[in-house]
Amino acid sequence: KMVRPICQSFLINHNHESLKIQSKDIIANMKKSGYLLSDSKLRKIVGYIRSNNLLKPYFILSDTSGYWATDNHKEMDKFYKSMRFRAMNILSNIKPIHYMLKGVNDIQLEMFADES
């Protein structure tokens, strides 16, 4: 329901880095159109638009100052590298807990294996 107007807004009004929009403004604009939208819901919608490539050949980019749609491959590459770096850091940070939990689960399985 909200995906289409958000997509249209990006393609028409926010289709260049100089035309960024902040999430609070997207939320306010959607409210004016009768849609209640939280910040987390907006992030989920943007993620849905991105993961389904709904603006192709455009893509929604974001930084600390807002969101915008672009078809500029240099901007996309910069965003991709930034997001990939963040994702790799997240995975690196949770790797130790993965092994800790794997070890706990292995111990639990061994305990129950003796009962059969």
N, C-alpha and C positions, 0 to 999 in steps of 0.2 A: 504493500500500500504506500509506504513512504519512499521506497526505492526509486520509483519513477520520478517524482518531483525533485528528489535530491540529485539524481543523474542529470535531469534537465537543467537544474540550476548550475551544476558544475560546467556543463557544456556551453551554456549561454553566458553566464555571469562570472565564472571563476576558472577560465580556460587559459590562464597564463600566470606565471609566478608572481607577477606584479598585481594580480587580482585575487590574492589569497583571501580566504575567509576563515575566521576563527570558529571553533565549535560552538561557542556561546551565541554567535550570530546565526549560525545554521539553526540552532535550537529555537532561537527567537523568531526567525523567519518561518520555520515550520509551525510554531505555535500560532502565528498570525493566520496561517492557512488551515488551522484547526487540528493540527497534529501535536500530540504530547510526546516529547522525545527527551530522554535523559542523555547525559554525556556517554554513558556506557552503551546505550542502545545505538547512538550515533556511530560509535566506534565499531560496533557489530555490523551495522549497515554498510559502512565504508569498507570493512573487511569483506563483506559479502560481494559488494560491487567489484572490489579488487580481485578476489579469488575466482569470480566468475567472468572476469574481464568484460564487464558490461558496457564499458565506455570505449572499447577498442575502436580506433587506434589510440585513443586517449587513455590515460591511467591517472588515478588520483594519487597525488603525492602529498606529503605533509612534512612539516618541520615544526619547530617550537613556536613559529608565528602564524601557523594556519595550514589550511588545505587548499589545493588547487588541482585542476586537471591539466594534463599536458600531453602533447604528442612529440615533444622534444626528447630525442634519444639520449642526449648528453645529460639532461636533467634526470631522466629515468635511470640511467646508469649510476649516477651519483646516489640516487635514492636506493637503488638495489644494493649497492655496495655498503651503504650505511645500515640498511635493514639486515643484510646478511651478517655483517659484523656484530650487530646486536644479538641476532639469533644465535650465532656461534658462542658469544659470551654467555648467554643464558644457558645453553646446553653444557658449556664448560663448567658453569657454576653448579649445575645439578648432577653432574657426573658422579661426584663422591657419594651423594645420597642414594643414587641408583645402586651403586655397589653395596652400600650399607644395607639397603632394603633387600637387595637380592640375597645378601648373606643371611639376613633375618629370616627371610622366606625359606631359604635352603635348610636352616636349622629347624624351623617349624616343621617342614616336610619330613626331615629325618626323625624328629620326635614321634610323629604320627605313624611313620613307616614301621616302627618297632612294635606297634600295638596290633598289627594285623596277624 
